[in-house]
Amino acid sequence: MNATPLVALPGTLLDGHSLAALLHGLPFTTMVLGEAQTLDAEVDRLVATAPPQAVWLGHSLGGIVALHLAIRHPQRVSALVLLGANARAGRDSSQTRRNAQWALAQRQGLSALVHSKLAAGYGMADDGVALAGLVAQAQTVGLQRSVHQLAYAQQRPDLLAPRLALRLPVLAISGEHDSLCPPEQSDEIMALVAPPWPATHNRLPGAGHLFPVQRSAMAAAHLHSFLARLAILKEPCP
């Protein structure tokens, strides 16, 4: 059987380095978000450049975009892997915070945004080495992509009311101590999966929002188990 391609979508201000440890040994393609101005246009861009059928894996905003892609283009998605994601609508109450983040990035650069705004939410405020890695990824993403990513977070639709059905296999992984996308929000996604499609949610004890980096081995074990059960990827690369 031919391998089903795996497409990975990193989160806000993150690039492929954030998922490299988690996906080590698997054939995958990383697509950094932020090329198009709107969420719908970005989803269409991703589909236009991706294989006809793929497993879509996304972390944080990447998971939110992958979920939206599965709703908009269900025929292009073999399975979903959602890492610290949610199915809720963008909130107007969050727009003020996003505007402040964008203003800070314009005034002082993305390094200041990572240190003052993102580090605490990612649970990395005291980890200088990890913070340096986040800054490097943010610089790779760049200001233009970052403003588009903030727009996607605001534009995402509510998939819970009215409740939409997912008719494909879904794996959700969440961090027990994730304050940005708590595990309960992954439970909400699981409730969208229509029987008899498999829906699996694994909570990682002691993990925060950036668990693909901080708890990569634990998350990878759940990912490999899910893919093996579906038999949609070939054996891992050596």
C-alpha positions in Angstrom: 0.0 0.0 0.0 1.3 3.5 -0.8 2.1 5.8 2.1 -0.4 8.5 2.9 1.5 11.8 3.1 1.7 13.6 6.4 1.5 17.4 6.4 2.5 19.3 9.5 1.2 22.8 10.4 3.2 24.5 13.2 1.5 27.0 15.6 1.7 30.7 15.9 5.2 32.1 15.3 6.6 28.5 15.1 8.3 26.7 12.2 9.2 23.1 11.5 11.7 23.0 14.4 8.8 22.9 16.8 7.6 19.6 15.5 10.8 18.0 14.4 11.4 15.9 17.6 7.8 14.7 17.6 7.8 13.7 14.0 11.3 12.2 13.9 11.4 9.0 11.9 8.2 9.8 10.0 8.0 11.0 6.4 6.3 14.5 6.6 6.1 17.9 5.0 6.0 21.1 7.0 3.9 24.1 5.8 4.4 27.3 7.8 1.2 29.3 8.2 0.7 32.9 7.2 1.0 33.3 3.5 -2.6 34.3 2.8 -4.4 37.2 4.4 -7.5 35.3 5.5 -8.2 31.9 7.1 -10.3 30.7 4.2 -7.6 31.8 1.6 -4.9 30.1 3.7 -6.8 26.9 3.8 -7.3 27.0 0.0 -3.6 27.7 -0.4 -2.6 24.7 1.7 -4.9 22.4 -0.2 -3.7 23.7 -3.6 -0.1 22.8 -2.7 -0.7 19.6 -0.7 -1.1 16.0 -2.0 -4.6 14.9 -3.0 -5.0 12.9 0.3 -3.0 13.5 3.4 -3.0 13.1 7.2 -3.0 16.7 8.5 -1.3 17.3 11.8 -1.4 20.7 13.5 -0.2 22.2 16.7 -2.1 25.1 18.4 -3.1 27.5 15.5 -1.9 24.8 13.1 -4.4 22.4 14.6 -7.2 25.0 14.4 -6.4 25.5 10.7 -6.2 21.8 10.1 -9.6 21.4 11.6 -11.0 24.2 9.5 -9.4 22.6 6.4 -11.1 19.2 7.2 -14.5 20.9 7.4 -13.9 22.9 4.2 -12.2 20.2 2.1 -13.1 16.8 3.8 -12.2 14.9 0.6 -8.6 15.9 1.0 -8.1 14.7 4.6 -7.4 11.1 5.5 -7.1 11.7 9.2 -6.5 14.6 11.6 -3.9 14.9 14.4 -4.7 17.9 16.6 -2.1 19.0 19.2 -3.4 21.5 21.7 -6.2 22.8 19.5 -9.8 23.8 19.8 -13.0 24.1 17.8 -14.2 27.3 19.3 -14.8 30.6 17.4 -12.4 33.5 17.6 -13.5 35.8 20.3 -13.9 39.6 20.1 -12.5 39.8 23.6 -9.2 38.4 22.4 -8.9 41.0 19.6 -7.6 43.6 22.0 -4.9 41.3 23.1 -3.9 40.4 19.5 -3.8 44.1 18.6 -1.5 44.7 21.5 0.7 41.8 20.4 0.9 43.2 16.9 1.7 46.7 18.1 4.5 45.4 20.3 6.0 43.3 17.5 6.0 46.4 15.2 7.6 48.6 17.8 10.1 46.3 19.4 10.3 43.2 17.1 9.2 39.6 17.4 11.8 38.9 20.0 10.1 41.2 22.4 6.7 39.7 21.6 8.1 36.2 22.4 9.7 37.2 25.7 6.9 39.4 27.0 3.7 37.7 25.7 4.2 34.2 24.4 6.8 32.7 26.8 4.4 32.6 29.8 1.6 31.0 27.8 3.9 28.4 26.4 5.3 27.7 29.9 8.8 28.7 29.0 9.4 32.0 30.8 12.4 30.7 32.8 14.0 28.6 30.0 16.5 30.8 28.3 17.7 28.2 25.8 14.2 27.3 24.8 13.2 30.9 24.5 16.1 31.6 22.2 14.8 28.8 20.0 11.3 30.3 20.0 12.8 33.7 19.0 14.7 32.1 16.1 11.5 30.4 14.9 9.6 33.7 15.2 12.2 35.5 13.1 11.9 32.8 10.4 8.1 33.3 10.4 8.5 37.1 10.1 6.2 40.0 10.8 4.0 39.7 7.7 3.1 36.0 8.4 2.6 36.8 12.0 -0.1 39.4 11.4 -1.9 37.0 9.1 -1.7 34.3 11.8 -3.3 36.6 14.3 -6.1 37.2 11.7 -6.7 33.4 11.4 -7.1 33.1 15.1 -9.8 35.8 15.1 -11.6 34.6 12.0 -11.9 30.9 12.9 -15.6 29.8 13.0 -17.4 28.1 15.8 -17.7 24.4 15.0 -19.7 23.7 18.2 -22.9 25.6 17.6 -24.3 24.5 15.3 -22.3 21.3 15.9 -20.5 20.1 12.8 -19.6 16.4 12.2 -16.2 15.1 11.5 -16.3 11.9 9.5 -12.7 10.8 9.6 -10.3 9.4 12.2 -9.1 12.0 14.7 -6.4 12.0 17.3 -6.2 14.8 19.8 -3.3 15.3 22.2 -3.4 17.9 24.9 -1.2 19.0 27.8 -2.6 18.5 31.3 -1.5 22.1 32.3 -2.1 23.8 29.0 -3.7 27.2 29.8 -4.1 28.3 26.2 -6.0 25.2 24.9 -7.0 23.2 28.0 -7.7 19.4 27.6 -11.5 20.0 27.9 -11.3 21.8 24.5 -9.9 18.6 22.9 -12.8 16.7 24.5 -15.1 19.1 22.6 -13.4 18.1 19.4 -13.8 14.4 20.1 -17.6 15.0 20.5 -17.7 16.2 16.9 -16.4 12.8 15.5 -19.3 10.8 14.0 -19.4 7.1 14.8 -18.0 4.7 13.7 -14.9 6.9 13.0 -12.2 6.5 15.7 -11.7 9.4 18.0 -8.8 9.3 20.5 -7.8 11.9 23.0 -4.5 11.5 25.0 -3.8 13.9 27.9 -0.1 14.3 28.7 0.5 14.6 32.4 2.6 17.5 33.5 2.7 19.0 30.0 1.9 22.6 28.9 1.0 24.1 25.5 4.4 23.5 23.9 4.4 19.7 24.6 5.6 18.8 21.0 8.9 20.3 22.1 8.9 19.7 25.9 7.2 16.2 25.9 8.0 15.1 22.4 8.7 11.5 23.2 5.5 11.0 25.1 3.5 12.7 22.4 5.3 10.7 19.7 4.3 7.4 21.3 0.6 8.3 21.0 1.1 9.5 17.4 2.8 6.4 16.2 0.2 4.2 17.9 -2.6 6.1 16.2 -1.0 5.9 12.8 -0.1 2.2 13.2 -3.8 1.4 14.1 -4.9 3.2 11.0 -2.2 1.6 8.8 -2.0 4.8 6.7 1.7 5.4 6.9 4.5 3.1 5.9 7.0 2.0 8.5 9.0 4.9 10.0 12.1 5.9 8.2 15.4 4.6 9.7 
